Amino acid sequence: MTENDDTVLIVGGGPAGMAAAIALSRAGLRCEIVELAPDARPGGVGIALQSAPLRATMALGLYDRILAVGRPHRTIDMVRADGTPVAELPQVNVNGPEDPPFVGMARETLHELMADEVHRLGVPVRLGTTIAASTPADDHVDVELTDGTRGRWSWIVAADGLHSTTRARLLPGAPDPQYSGQSIWRAEAACPERLEHYTMMIGGPLRLGLVPLPGGRLYLWLLDALVGPERPPRDRMLGMFLERLAAFGGFAPEIAAGFDDVAQVDFRALQWLVVPPPWHAGRTLLIGDAVHGTTPHLAYGAGLALEDAVVLGELAGQGLAFEELAARLAERRFARARRIVEASLQLSRWEQEPGPPNPEAGALTAATMASTAEPI
Ligand SMILES: Cc1cc2nc3c(=O)[nH]c(=O)nc-3n(C[C@H](O)[C@H](O)[C@H](O)COP(=O)(O)OP(=O)(O)OC[C@H]3O[C@@H](n4cnc5c(N)ncnc54)[C@H](O)[C@@H]3O)c2cc1C
């Protein structure tokens, strides 16, 4: 059997799992996805794809469709809490001068676009299903699924996210995700007409991000170093969110007036994770948040997942045996992933320090983003 006859079971239908299915299918392998959630809707509100991840979407054949449904951005406006502009920061662009440095879109939109491509490539997706038991042999793995069916695949890709049960089972020495000290509030709103640029407002221990999306919508995020990791009680969520928004001027009061229901607000404690290689055991390899979870300070977690998938597809296309493929994947990806996670965490820690913003934050952001131009 040549490697391109390999069949791959992918665990998880998030960005990493779907991108892996697309990349492996393009390399000629047959794949199938099992996704635990019965409806596979993405968590969260909006997402930004940076320039190097956009380059990865070119390799996945998704770039033009992403540009068609996303909103391109070239700069970030830094603004004081009262609405006073501070600076307009150009963003790193690793692609051509006509390509946007980053694109914002609804999470749902990215999910649907990738799910359409998975479907177009003929990859079966079983929702509400996962692995019940797996038995690796020399050149295959026998799997029993929770829907009662059994199958044999050449190997498994685990893309089951930050709280990966595959990681817990197969890499028992791997660290667990850790709380960064910040939590995040997220919401979607109508975008004020005059708000055209991605805008970041700095209010001491609070940071507000306003990301215009297509169709007059807005993705709002609010980083919070005061609230702690516990989800506030439901009856207090909306009030606490609005209290925090009230610390900001500029467009914030107009946007805040559109929130009257707790269902509009998402809250999450920010965690991070870096798993040192190996990222495989038996005939299962791990990608995406399952091995490198980042805080969103560089908006790069899904970007890393997309890049993992591109490298996976490239290695699979070279006809490598599983062990070598898995080892080379982690070797190619670990340093880059660690750099993004550690820089994001450092930015988070600086934001938690009392006093004015740390003057080194701009340089760290610029250097880390510039480094993403390196080939993956
Ligand atoms: C607040 C916040 C903002 C962010 N903003 C950005 C951004 O702007 N840009 C960016 O690039 N990244 C961003 N990220 C990061 C990004 O969301 C993640 O890095 C990305 O979703 C990781 O993709 P994944 O497929 O590895 O994991 P997930 O997205 O977690 O997907 C895992 C999938 O596996 C499924 N699953 C779990 N367990 C099992 C199981 N046992 N069997 C089968 N299926 C299973 C889950 O249901 C899920 O569908 C942000 C993250 C956060 C928290």
The ligand as a MOL file (V3000), in Angstrom:
LIG
                    3D

  0  0  0     0  0            999 V3000
M  V30 BEGIN CTAB
M  V30 COUNTS 53 58 0 0 0
M  V30 BEGIN ATOM
M  V30 1 C -11.6930 34.5130 22.6660 0
M  V30 2 C -10.9810 33.8860 21.5250 0
M  V30 3 C -10.7900 34.6040 20.3630 0
M  V30 4 C -10.0830 34.0360 19.3060 0
M  V30 5 N -9.8680 34.7680 18.1900 0
M  V30 6 C -9.1500 34.2430 17.1780 0
M  V30 7 C -8.8850 35.0060 16.0150 0
M  V30 8 O -9.3530 36.1360 15.8500 0
M  V30 9 N -8.1140 34.4450 15.0450 0
M  V30 10 C -7.6120 33.1740 15.1540 0
M  V30 11 O -6.8950 32.7190 14.2520 0
M  V30 12 N -7.8600 32.4210 16.2640 0
M  V30 13 C -8.6190 32.9180 17.2620 0
M  V30 14 N -8.8860 32.1670 18.3640 0
M  V30 15 C -8.3750 30.8050 18.4580 0
M  V30 16 C -9.2380 29.7980 17.7160 0
M  V30 17 O -10.5900 29.8930 18.0870 0
M  V30 18 C -8.7310 28.3880 17.9990 0
M  V30 19 O -7.3380 28.3560 17.9410 0
M  V30 20 C -9.2960 27.4090 16.9950 0
M  V30 21 O -10.6960 27.3330 17.1130 0
M  V30 22 C -8.6630 26.0350 17.1990 0
M  V30 23 O -9.2200 25.1350 16.2830 0
M  V30 24 P -9.2700 23.5690 16.6430 0
M  V30 25 O -10.0050 22.9540 15.5140 0
M  V30 26 O -7.9130 23.0950 16.9910 0
M  V30 27 O -10.1160 23.4730 17.9820 0
M  V30 28 P -11.7130 23.8370 18.2460 0
M  V30 29 O -12.0530 25.0380 17.4830 0
M  V30 30 O -11.8350 23.8030 19.7000 0
M  V30 31 O -12.4220 22.6020 17.5830 0
M  V30 32 C -12.3780 21.3290 18.1720 0
M  V30 33 C -13.5720 20.5250 17.6520 0
M  V30 34 O -13.4610 19.1990 18.1370 0
M  V30 35 C -14.7060 18.7970 18.6730 0
M  V30 36 N -14.4280 17.7910 19.6870 0
M  V30 37 C -13.9770 17.9660 20.9510 0
M  V30 38 N -13.7940 16.7780 21.5570 0
M  V30 39 C -14.1140 15.8230 20.6410 0
M  V30 40 C -14.1280 14.4130 20.6750 0
M  V30 41 N -13.7350 13.7330 21.7590 0
M  V30 42 N -14.5170 13.7550 19.5560 0
M  V30 43 C -14.9130 14.4240 18.4350 0
M  V30 44 N -14.9300 15.7650 18.3730 0
M  V30 45 C -14.5200 16.4670 19.4570 0
M  V30 46 C -15.3310 20.0690 19.2120 0
M  V30 47 O -16.7400 19.9590 19.3400 0
M  V30 48 C -14.9060 21.0760 18.1520 0
M  V30 49 O -15.8190 21.1080 17.0730 0
M  V30 50 C -9.5850 32.7190 19.4310 0
M  V30 51 C -9.8040 31.9800 20.5920 0
M  V30 52 C -10.4950 32.5650 21.6400 0
M  V30 53 C -10.7190 31.7640 22.8980 0
M  V30 END ATOM
M  V30 BEGIN BOND
M  V30 1 1 1 2
M  V30 2 1 2 3
M  V30 3 2 2 52
M  V30 4 2 3 4
M  V30 5 1 4 5
M  V30 6 1 4 50
M  V30 7 2 5 6
M  V30 8 1 6 7
M  V30 9 1 6 13
M  V30 10 2 7 8
M  V30 11 1 7 9
M  V30 12 1 9 10
M  V30 13 2 10 11
M  V30 14 1 10 12
M  V30 15 2 12 13
M  V30 16 1 13 14
M  V30 17 1 14 15
M  V30 18 1 14 50
M  V30 19 1 15 16
M  V30 20 1 16 17
M  V30 21 1 16 18
M  V30 22 1 18 19
M  V30 23 1 18 20
M  V30 24 1 20 21
M  V30 25 1 20 22
M  V30 26 1 22 23
M  V30 27 1 23 24
M  V30 28 2 24 25
M  V30 29 1 24 26
M  V30 30 1 24 27
M  V30 31 1 27 28
M  V30 32 2 28 29
M  V30 33 1 28 30
M  V30 34 1 28 31
M  V30 35 1 31 32
M  V30 36 1 32 33
M  V30 37 1 33 34
M  V30 38 1 33 48
M  V30 39 1 34 35
M  V30 40 1 35 36
M  V30 41 1 35 46
M  V30 42 1 36 37
M  V30 43 1 36 45
M  V30 44 2 37 38
M  V30 45 1 38 39
M  V30 46 1 39 40
M  V30 47 2 39 45
M  V30 48 1 40 41
M  V30 49 2 40 42
M  V30 50 1 42 43
M  V30 51 2 43 44
M  V30 52 1 44 45
M  V30 53 1 46 47
M  V30 54 1 46 48
M  V30 55 1 48 49
M  V30 56 2 50 51
M  V30 57 1 51 52
M  V30 58 1 52 53
M  V30 END BOND
M  V30 END CTAB
M  END
